[in-house]
Amino acid sequence: MEYLNRMQAGKVADPKERFLAYGRDLRLLTSLSANLVNFSRWEAQPDPECPDRYRIEISEATDYPEVLLWQTDGLINRMATQHGEPNLWRWERVRPDRIVFRMTRSL
């Protein structure tokens, strides 16, 4: 959790730059998560359905248990709280092998 205090997006005022900084922070966080949960593949990217939001797709996730999903939800939403955006993310298992976290609103 100490890493969350060093994130960049909360320090940027311009909305476009804040969105880009949030994406960099998100990619760093998901790369850490992907290393910890190495039986799945993680990708953070702008949401094609809402270009001013991000999504995180976890593929090869058949063995990803629901209890770990709730813990992941807590970590990702904790990161968002550091940016002043509590309860920003929600997840859905769209297929047995794919989980998608989506932002519930724009930054």
N, C-alpha and C positions, 0 to 999 in steps of 0.2 A: 504494500500500500504506500510505502515511502515514495516509490516511483511516481505516483499520481501527483505528488506535490511539485514535481519538476515539469509537468506537462505545459505545453506552449499555448494552447488555444485560449485559455483563460486570461492571457496577458495581451491579447490582440483586440483592438477596438473595431477596426474596419470589418464589416460583416463578411465580405468575400475572403479576406485574409484569415479571419477567424474560422471560416468553414474549411479552408485549406489546411490551417494549422491543426484543426480538430481531426482531419483526415490523417495527417502525419502521426499525431498522437495515437489515433485509433489503430493504424497499421502497426505501430510499435507494440501496442498492447496485444493485438491479435497475434503478432509473431511470438510474443512471450507465451501466450495461451497455447498456440500451436505446438510449441516445444514441450510444454507441460503435458498436453493431451496429444501425444504423437500418434494416436491411432485414427486421426481425422485430419482433414485439410481445411485451412481457414483462409478466407479472403474478405478483406474490407474494401468497399468500393462505393461510389455514389449510387444511390438507389435509382434504377432506370425508371421506376414509376413516379418518383418524386426527386428530381435532380438537386434540390436544395437539402437533401437528407442523405444519410449513409445507411448502408446495410452491411451485415456481416453474414456471409454464407459459410456454413460448416458442412462440408461434404465428406463422404466416406464415414458417416456418423452412425452407422447401424449399431455399433457397440457403445454409443454415448448414452449413459443412463440419465433418466429424468432428474434424479437428485443432483447430478453434476450440472445439468442445464440450469437448475435453480441457483446453484452456486455461481455459475458463469453469469447469469442474469444479475446477481448481486454485485459481482466485480465490475461488470460493464456499467451498471447504473451508478456505482460508486464513482467511477471515472467521470461520468456525466455530472454528478453532484459537485465534483471538484471544479467543474466548468460552470457551475451555477444552474445546471439543468437537471434537477432530480427527476427520477422516474421517466427517463427519456426513451428507454428501450423496452421492447417486448419481443418474445420469441415465439416461433411456431415450428413444429416439426412437419414440414410440408410433404415429406416422404420418409419412410423408415431410415433412409440413408442420408437425408438432407435436413438441416436445421437452418432457419433464417431468422436473424435478429434484425428488426427494423426500428428506426427512430419513429417515435410517435408524433413528433412535430419538428419543425425547423429550429435551428439554433437561434 
